[in-house]
Amino acid sequence: MAAARLIALCLWVATPVHAGLADVLQVEIRRAATAGHFDVDVTLRHADTGWDHYANRWEILAPDGRVIATRVLVHPHVNEQPFTRGLTAVPIPAEYTWVRVRGHDLVHGYGGREVTLSVPRWGP
């Protein structure tokens, strides 16, 4: 009976409906030239298969869940995994000490690995 449950679990995990979530692997955030603005680089991994199923964006979220910025990915990265893309001069309010970054794909939406990180401080 335990073997049957293990086989069922393995089959469930391997099914396409549960595969291919957009995972955020790494995030770099740096102060930009303008106070209160930041340059953000995000490394994303997703099993892009073509135009019908690819990671199409990543988002930076405030602590309250509000979307601060979105980086649209305009084409599949089938042969370039993982890949890094950035946004420059993202305004992040000083009261936010941390942000969360999540990926999105055309088929599954959200649900992959997210990264939460501290926002560097401006000033002395």
C-alpha positions in Angstrom: 0.0 0.0 0.0 2.8 2.4 0.8 4.5 1.6 -2.5 1.2 2.5 -4.3 1.0 5.8 -2.5 4.6 6.6 -3.4 4.0 5.8 -7.1 0.9 7.9 -7.1 2.8 10.8 -5.5 5.6 10.5 -8.1 3.1 10.5 -11.0 1.3 13.5 -9.5 4.5 15.5 -9.2 5.6 14.6 -12.7 2.4 15.6 -14.5 2.6 18.6 -16.8 -0.1 20.5 -14.9 2.3 20.7 -11.9 5.4 21.4 -13.9 6.8 24.6 -15.2 6.2 27.3 -12.6 8.3 30.4 -12.9 10.9 30.3 -10.1 12.8 33.3 -8.9 16.3 32.1 -8.2 18.2 35.3 -7.3 17.6 39.0 -6.9 20.1 41.8 -6.8 19.0 45.3 -5.7 21.2 48.3 -5.9 20.7 52.0 -5.2 20.2 53.9 -8.5 21.5 57.4 -9.3 18.4 59.0 -8.0 17.6 58.9 -4.3 14.8 56.4 -3.5 15.2 54.5 -6.7 16.8 51.1 -7.2 18.1 49.0 -10.0 16.9 45.4 -9.8 18.2 42.3 -11.6 16.2 39.1 -11.3 17.3 35.6 -12.3 14.3 33.4 -13.3 14.0 29.8 -14.2 11.1 28.3 -16.1 10.7 25.4 -18.5 9.7 27.6 -21.5 8.4 25.5 -24.3 7.6 28.3 -26.8 5.1 31.1 -27.4 2.2 29.2 -25.8 4.0 28.5 -22.5 6.8 30.8 -21.2 7.6 33.1 -18.2 6.1 36.4 -19.4 6.9 38.7 -16.4 8.2 39.2 -12.9 7.0 41.6 -10.3 8.3 43.5 -7.3 5.7 43.6 -4.5 5.5 45.9 -1.5 5.0 44.4 2.0 1.3 44.9 1.6 1.2 43.0 -1.7 0.8 46.0 -4.0 2.8 45.7 -7.2 5.6 48.3 -7.3 7.0 47.4 -10.7 6.7 44.8 -13.4 9.3 43.6 -15.9 7.5 42.2 -19.0 9.3 39.4 -20.8 8.3 39.7 -24.4 9.5 36.3 -25.7 10.3 32.7 -24.6 13.7 31.8 -23.3 13.6 28.1 -24.4 17.4 27.7 -24.8 18.4 30.3 -22.2 17.7 29.0 -18.7 18.0 30.3 -16.2 18.1 33.9 -17.4 18.5 37.4 -15.8 16.7 40.5 -16.7 16.6 43.9 -15.0 14.7 47.1 -14.3 16.3 50.4 -13.6 15.3 53.3 -11.5 12.5 51.5 -9.7 11.0 53.9 -7.1 10.6 52.1 -3.7 9.2 54.2 -0.9 11.6 54.6 2.1 9.1 53.0 4.5 9.5 49.7 2.8 12.4 47.8 4.4 11.8 44.7 2.3 10.1 43.7 -1.0 9.1 40.4 -2.5 9.8 39.3 -6.1 7.6 36.7 -7.9 7.5 35.2 -11.4 4.6 34.6 -13.7 4.0 32.3 -16.7 1.3 32.2 -19.3 -0.1 28.7 -18.3 0.2 28.5 -14.5 0.3 32.2 -13.5 1.9 32.6 -10.1 3.0 29.9 -7.8 6.7 29.4 -8.3 9.6 30.2 -5.9 9.5 33.8 -4.7 12.3 35.8 -3.1 12.0 38.3 -0.2 14.9 40.7 0.3 15.9 43.8 2.2 15.9 47.2 0.5 19.2 49.1 0.8 18.9 52.3 2.7 19.6 55.8 1.4 21.4 58.4 3.5 24.3 58.5 6.0 
